[in-house]
Amino acid sequence: MRRREVIKGVGAAALTPVLAGGAAAANSLPLEAPVHVGAVGLRTRDAEALSAWYQRAVGLAEVGRAGATIWLGAGGVQLLCLTEDTGLALAGPREAGLFHTAFLLPSRRDLGHWIAMAIDRQVPVTGTADHRVSEAIYLTDPEGNGVEIYADRPQAEWQWVGGEVQMGTHPLDVDDILGTLGLLPPRWTGAPSGTRIGHVHLKVGDATRAGQWWRETLGFDAVRTREDAVFLSTGGYHHHVAVNAWMSAGAGLRPVRETGLDFVDLRRRVPGPVAEYRDDWGTVIRLG
């Protein structure tokens, strides 16, 4: 299945990326794009323990279970699938697979509420960043899977040069984000309705080859390219998917009996036939 088949039925205006001069794209939020990330599945040695962590640290809620699988989400929407297999080995950090799952909160104020909660509960974080297009906090779950909690900056503030979105890693102004809460005490009751998986970062053995696969097989646009990482999206979003070789350069097929990424579910804005793909590193990509 090639690009025009994946995005069949989507109007041309919806496919226009943000132009170098800064003009707004027809669709800004991830879910308004022709194809976006719907859910991520993880293989785990202890689904109950991992579920408890995502509920406490991320604010997800259990929205379903069947057998060895627990579904977590927000506002009743399924976002994260945890499937238990007690015989799995822990994935090594240099293998291909998941770099992080990025949970997009509806607003900067929601990010402020999450930060206040994390401070109160002393949730360990591994990093923070202002990426120019978004503001982000990074965590690692108990089985080594990366997690990002973020809020987007308004699309009008994104800058594009030569067809590439301008991102970076700058100090995060936590105090300014907390300032959005005003004088009332912070109130965190879990990930708010509207929370979604905004993007997914994948570890691959060769970023250039992986970026080409996403462009040619699934019709994504490369919106920022480096030698060791490619950022891709549809509809002018800053990125729905990134592939990087920062830790995994030269990695081969992922071992099947290890924890970590099970699948990535992609959703069309206009529903279409269900298809399943595997990239060169064994990552399962479902499109529906």
N, C-alpha and C positions, 0 to 999 in steps of 0.2 A: 504494500500500500504506500503510495507516494503522496507528496504534499497536497495536491489538489483533491485527493480522495479523503484525506484526513479532515480537511476544512471545508468539504463540499457543503453547500447550502448556506454558508455564512456570507453576508453581503460584503462587497469590496470595501465599503467605508470602514467596516469593523476590522479590516486587516491592515489598515494604514498605520505604520508605526509613527512614533513621535519624530518630527523632522529635526534636522540639525539646527534650525533656527529657533527651536523651542516651541513650535506649534503643538497644541494638545492632541493626543491620539483620540480616536473615537471611543475607545474604552480604556479605563484606567485601572479599576480594581481587578484583581486576578480572575474572579469569577465571570467577569464580563468579556474576557478574551475568548477567542474561538476554541482554545483548548487550555485547560488549567489543571492543577493538581487537586484531586478529590480526596484521596486517602493514602496512607502509608501503612504497610504491614511489617511487623517485626516478628522474628522467631526468637523465643525466649526460653530460658531454663525454668523460670518461675513467673508465670503470668500474673498471679495474685500480687506478688511483691512489686513487680514492675507497674502494674495497674495502680497500686497504692501510691507509688512515687509520682506518677503522672497526675494523679488526682491532687496530691498535696502540692507538688512543685509547679505544675503547669496550670492546674485548675480544671482539668478535664473531668467529665463525669462518665460513669458506666452507662452505656445506652443499649447494651445487648450482650448476650453470650450464648454460645452453643458448643458443647463438648469442651475441647481444650482451648477454645478461642474466646477472648474478651474484646468487645468493641468499646472504645472510649470516644467521646465527642463533646460538643458544646451546642446548647440549644436544640438537643435532640438529633443533631447531624453527626453521622459517623465519620470520624477523622483518623483514628489510630486503631489498628487491629493487632492484638497481641495473641500469638499462637504458641502454646507451651509444648516443649519437648524436653523432658528432663535429661535426655542423653546427649544434648548438644554441648560442644566445647565453646568456650568464649572466643569470639573472633579476634584476631590480632589487629593491631592498629595500622599495619602497613598493607593489609589486604584490601582488595576492591570491595565496594559496598556502600554503606551509608556514611556520609560525612556529617550531615545534620538534617533534621526535619525542622522546618521553620513555621512556627505558629503565628499567624498574623492576627493581631488584635484589632478591633474595629476603629479605635481612635488612640491618639496620644494620651488622652486622659486615662483610658483603660490601661495603657502601659504604665502610667503613674501609679494606678491602683495595684498593678502587679508588683512593681518595684517596692512599694510600701509593705505589701504582704511579705515579699521575699526578705526584706530587712527584718520584719517582725519575727518571722519564722526561721531566720538565719539559713535560708536556702543557699547552698554553695553555688557560686557562679564561676565560670572559667574565663570570662571575658566580657567586655562591653565595647560598642563601637557606634559612631555616627557615620553611616555610609553615604551621606548626602541625599540619597533617595529614601532612606529609612533610618530608624534608630533601633538598636538591637542589644539584647542581653543573651549570653551564651551559657549553656549548662551541659552537663554530661550525666546521663542516667546511670543507674547502678550496674548496667551491663556494658557500658562504654559507648552507647549510642549518643551522638551529638544532638543537641536541641537548641533551637533559637526561638526567643520570644521577641517579637518586633512590632512596630507600628510604622506605616508608610508616611513619608512626608507628602504634602499635596503634589499632585502630578505637575502642576504649573511650576513647581520649584525644581523639577528634574531638568538637567541639562544634557543635551545631545550634541555631539560633535562628530561629523562625518558618519552619521548613522550609528554611533556607539553612545550608550548612556554613560555619563560621567559618575562613577562611584569611587569610593575610597574608604580608608579606615582612619577615622579621626576620633579624638577623645569625645566621649559621651557626656553631655551636660545633664547629669542625673538630677541636680537641684532644679534645673529649669523644667524638666519633665514633672517632677513632684509638685512644682508650682502650679501646674494645671489643676490640682486638686482643691486649691483655694483654702479657706479656713476650716472647712468641715473635716472631721477625722476621716482617714481613708476607710473605704468599705469594700472588701474583696469577698465575693460570695462564689468565686469560681470563674472560669473563663466565660465571658459574656456571650450571649447569643450573637451570632455573626462572626465569631472566631472561626478562622479557616486555616488550612495549610496553604500559606502563600507561595512557598517554594520549597524545593528539595535540592540539597547538594549531594552529589554522588562522588565517591572515590573511584578512580579508574586508573588503568595502567598507562594510558596515553590520552591526554586531554584533547589533542588535535584530532585524533581518530574518533574519539567519542563524540566530539562536537559535530564532526561530519556525519556520523550515524544519526544523531538527533535531527540534523537538518534534512538529510536525504530520506530517512525512513519515516519520520513523524512530522516533517514539515515545519519544525521550529525555526525561528530566526535567531541568528547569533547577534546579540546586542552588545557584547563586550568580549574581546578575545585577547588572551595572553598565551604565552608559550605553554604554561602549565595549568591553565584554566580557561574554560569557555562558559559564558553566561548566555542562556537562551530563553526565549519567550515567544508567545504569540500575542498579536493585537497590541503591541507597544508597551507591554508591562516591562518593568526593569529586569526581572527574570523570574521565570517559573521553575527553571532547572539550571543547575550549574554542575559541570563536570570538572574535577580537578585531580591533579596528580601530586599534590603537595606532600602527601605522606605515602602515596601508593605507586609511585613511578615504577613501571616495569611489572606491575602485578598482573597475574594471569587470572584464570577462571576462579570464581569464589568457591571455597569448599561448601558443600551442601549440608554438612553436619555441624555447622557452627551457628551461633547466635547472630543477630543483626538483621539486615534488611531482607524481607521476604518478598515484597512487591511494592510497586508504585502504581496507584490507580490514577489515570488521567480521565478527565471528563470533557466531552464536547459541550459547548454552549447549546448547540443544536444537536439533540441525540442522534446517534448513528449506530451502525453495526458494531458489535463487540469484537475486539481483536486483541491478541496477546503477542508480545514480542520479547526477545531476549537480546540484550546487547552483548558485546564481545567479552564481557566479564561475568556473564550469567545472571545479570539483574533482570528480573521479570517486570515488564512494563505492560499494564493493561489499559486499553483504550475503550471507552464506552460512551 
